[in-house]
Amino acid sequence: MLIVDAHQDLAWNMLTFGRDYTLSATETRQRERSKGVPIPNEETLLGWEEYQRGRVALIFASLFAAPLRRKEGDWDILCYATIEQANQLYREQLDLYHRLVDEHETKFRLVQTQQDLQAVLGHWKNESEQEHPIGLVIAMEGAEGVRSPSELEDWWAQGVRSIGLAWAGNRFCGGTREPGPLTKEGYALLDGMAAFGFILDLSHMDEEAALQALDDYPGNIIASHANPAALLKGVESNRFLSDRQIQGLVERQGVIGIVPFNRFLDAEWTPSAGKQAVTLQRVVAHIDYICQIAGDARHVGIGSDFDGGFGVQSVPAEVDTIADLQKLAPLLSEKGYSDQDIAAIFGGNWISLLQRALPENP
């Protein structure tokens, strides 16, 4: 079954750590070990060989930079103090994706239109081909790179198709660990996004702002990488989705990407417990929770956030690379999900959303 992953921080890792995703995960790990310098977000889960083996056909590839107040160390170089700096960092990452597809056109392709989407999917369905291109849907995580709504036309023209208003709190709305509603600027940005047809991503938005956006935004809405709060009892964080947010997304025909990060799967997990303390059954539980609220399997998928703030040391025991997410299939089957349901969860739900959201022409 094809996998669509709704969140990977590829450009951030390429610029921060020099990672090369045309290599296998094994090669990247060997390179980084040989340098003798610890990578703060652990060993990679991603690589070209693993994409092929795991049948990862499409990736929502992020543009991300953090506000300077959230800088984690000297290694954390993609941080901004001003809107101008944020704009520069986001554009640098966008340019990087364009260079990636230009220099490796057989490996990566930008997905900006319906035609792009069908071309990538058609290639994967052609069993005579041994290797397939990975489609990249460019997604802006946190909208601080947008200096004003008037710039949205250019971001759209350059291939950005999804925008999440906040990572941390900002001038648009509250975000992770920094609550707050939509601001006047936030509403103005949503109006501008709707005019072009951007997908709105609620991940990292504070609950109050997310619920306001569900009421206000007329376009397609997702939570690309966010787990249900109800399965993380005792965790006081606005990073996770309340049942009200989940129900709102279901009512708006949205899709929610489950993050296979141990700390987002089990409230009691700590790094000292080791990755073996959490299994893929916890991922199934989070998927099933969304399905039970929705009443079907059409509103949940995968949003791995792989190579974000964690790596192989912090994912379920059975997972060494992204290819191992295919191991979810028999577990979901044992839970009573049909092959059709599993195909939808793995990628079909994201594909259906993109078929609604992407334009016919650039």
N, C-alpha and C positions, 0 to 999 in steps of 0.2 A: 504494500500500500504506500502511496505517496505521502510524504510528510510536508506540511507547510508550517514553518516556524515563524510566529508573529513577532519575535523580538530577539535580535542578536546585535551586540555592540561591536560590530566588525571594525568600523573606521576608528573608533576610540582605541581599540586594542592595537590596530596597525600603527597609529601615531604614538601611542603611549609606550608600547613595548616592542614595536617593530615586528609584530607578527605578520606572517605571510600565509594567507589562507589558500594559496595554491599548493602548499605543502600539506602533508598528512599531519594529523595531531601528534603522531609518534615522532616525526621529524622535528616539529616545533618544540616538543618537550626535550628532545635530545639537545637541540641547539641552546635552549635556555638553561639546561643543567650544565652544559659545558662552560657557560659564562660564569657560573658560580655565584650568580646574583639572584636572590629569591625574588620571585614575582609576587607582588602583594595579593593579587587576586587568584593565586594558585595556578595549577597546570591546566593547559587548554583542553577543552572538550571538542574542539572544532578543527576540521581540516578537509581538504579536497577529497581524499580517499574516503573519509568517513561520510561526507555528504553523499557520495555515490553509493556506498554500501548501505547507508541508511535510507536511501531514496528520498533525500531532502531536496525537493524540487523548487521550492520557493522560500525566500527569507524576507521578512520585513527588516531591513538593514537600517540601523538607527543613526541619527545625527545627535550627538550628546556632548554637552560640556556642563560642568558643575559651577555654581557660584563660589567665589573665593572663600566664603565663610564655611564651606563644606569641604575644603581641600583636605585630603587625608595624609599627605606627606610630600616630601620633595619630589617623589616620583610622579605625583599627580599633576601633570603639566597642562591638562586641558581644563583650566579654570579661568573664570572671568570676573572682573570687578565692575565692568561697565557694560551697557547694552552694545556699544560698539565692539568691545572685545568679544562678546558672545556672538555677534554677527560674523566676525572674522573667523572664529573657531568653527562655527557651523558651516560656513562656506568652504573652509579648508577641507572639512570632511566630505562635503558634497563633491568637491572637485576630485577628491581621492577616489570616490566611487566611480566617477566618470572615467578616470584614468585606469582604474581596475578593469572595467569592461572594455575599454579601448585596447589595452595591452594584453588582455586574456579573453578575447571575444568568444573562444570556444568553451570557456569555463564559466563566465559570468555574463549575464545580460540584464540590463535595466528593464523593468516592467512598468511601463507608463500608460499603456493603452490596452484595450481588449485584444488587439492584434498581437501585441507583445506577449500577453498572457497565454493566448492560444498557441503561439509559436513555441513557447517553453514547454507547455503541457503536452503538445503534440510530439515534441522530441522525446519526452520521457515515455510516452506511450508506444514509441517505435522500438520494439524489442530487438531489432537488428542492430541498433546502435549500442556500443559498449559503454560509452561515456556520454553524459548529458550536461547541458549548461544549467547553472543555478540562476533562477530568476531573482532579482533584487528589487523589492518594493521599498522605496526610500521613505523612512518615517522619522519625523522630527520629534525627539523626546524632550519636552520642555520648549516653549515657544519664545524663549528669550533671544533667539537668533533673529526673530522678526522685529525689526525696529518700529515698523508701523504697518497697519493693514494694507497700505498702498504697495508694499513689497510682495504681497502674496502672489501677485501675478507672475513675478519673476521666479519665486520659489516653485510655483506650479510648472512654469515653462522649463525649469531645470530638473524636473522629475520628482519632486516631493509630492507624495500622495496622501500621507497621514500626518496629523499633528496632534500631539498631546500638549495641552496648555501649560502644564507645570510638571516639574520634577520635585524640586523644593518649592516653597511658596515664592511667588513673584508678583509682578504688577498686574497679572491677569487673574490670579486666584490663589487660594491656598494649595499647598502640596504636602508631600511626605514630611511628617514631623512639624509642619508649620501650617496649621489649619486656617481656613478663611473662605468666604464666599467668592463668587465671581465679582469682579470689579467692573466699573464702567468700561475700562480698557478691554477686559475679558469679553464682555458682551460685544464690543465693537469688533474684536478679532473673530469671534464666532460668526458674526454677520459677514465679514469678509471671506472667511473660509467657505461658508455656505454658497456664496456666489460662484465659486470655482468648483465645488464638489469635493473638497478635502474630506477624508475620513477623520472623524474626531476620536481621539484615544483618551479614555478616562483614567488610564493607569497613572498612578501617582497623584491624581487630583484629590483634594480633600472631599469628603463625602458631601458636604453642603454644596460645594461648587459643582460636583458631579451630578447631583440631583437637579440643580438648576439647569445645567447643560442638557440633561435628558429632556427637560421640559421645553427648552428654548431652541436647541439646534435641530434644524429640519433634515439634515443629511444623515449619512451612515455613521453609526457610533459603535465603538468597540472598547474592550479593555484588553489590550494586546498581551499584557503579562501581569496578572493579578489574581491572587487566590482568595477563596471565601474566608471571611473573618470568623465565621461560626465554627470552623474546624480548628481554630487557633485560640482556644479558650484561655483567658488570662493574659493575652497579649494586648496591650494598650497601644494601638498603632492605627493611624488612618491610611496605612499603606494597603490594607486589605479591603475586600469588597463586602459591604453589609448586604443583608438579604434584600433590603430596599433597592440598592444599586443593581444587584443581580436581576431582580424582578423587572426593574426599569429597562435594563439592557435586553432582556428577553422580549419585553413588550415592544421595543424598538427594533426587533430583529437583529440585535447585535450578537457578537461572538466574544467569548472570554477565553484568553489563553492562560492555561495553568503553567505555573513555574515549578520545575522539578528541582528546587533548591531546598535542602533539608530544613533550613530554618523557616521556610515558608510552608513546609509540609507538616512539621511536628513542633508544637510550641515548646516542648521540653528539650529539643535537640540543642546541643552545643558542640563545637568542634572537638572538644576533648572526648566526646562519645564516639567519634569516628564515623565515617560514612556508613559502616555496616549497621549502625543503629536504626537506619531508616531504609525501607525497601520501596519498590515500585508500587506496592499495594497502597501506599499513602497517596501516590499520584492518582491511582484509580479512585480512591475515596474522594479526592477533591473534584475529579471529573464527574463522578456519580452525584455529588452534592448539587452541582450545577444542573445536571440532567433531571434530578428529582424536582427541583424548583421549576424548571422549564416544562417538564412533562414529556420531554423528548431529548434526543441527542444532537439537536441542530444548533445549539448555541454555545458550544464549548470546543476548544481546540488546544493546541500547544503554543505557548509563548515562553520559550525556554529561558531567555535572558542569559544564555550560556556565554561565558567569557565576559560577563558583566563584573560584578563584585565577588565572584566565586569561581571555582573550577572543579576539577575531578574529585578533590578531597571533600567536597561539600554537597555531593549529589547522592541519590540512593545507591545502595550497595551494588546493584546489578549494572550500574551505568559507568562505563569507562570513557565512552565518547558519545556523541549525538546519535551515532548509528544504533546504539543500544536502546533508544526509545522505541524501536520496533518490538522490543520485548513486552511492551504494553498490550499488544494485540491478544495474546492468549489469556492474559489476566482479565482483560475486558470481556473476552468471550466467556470465561468462567463466571463472570458477574452477570451474564445473561444478555450481553450486547450482541447484536447481529453483526455479520460482516459489513452490511450496509452502514450500520451505526458506527462501527469502528473506522471505516473509510472516511466517514464524515468528520469524526473526531480528529483523525490524523491529519486531514488536510481539506476534505471536501467542504467543510463549513466556511473556511477562510476563502476557498476558491469561489464559492457561491457569493460571498460578500464582495469579493473583487469583481465578479461579473456584474454586480449591481453598481459598483462604485467607480470603476475605471471608465474613462471616456473612450469613444470609438476612435478618435484621432487625437494627436498630441495637443 
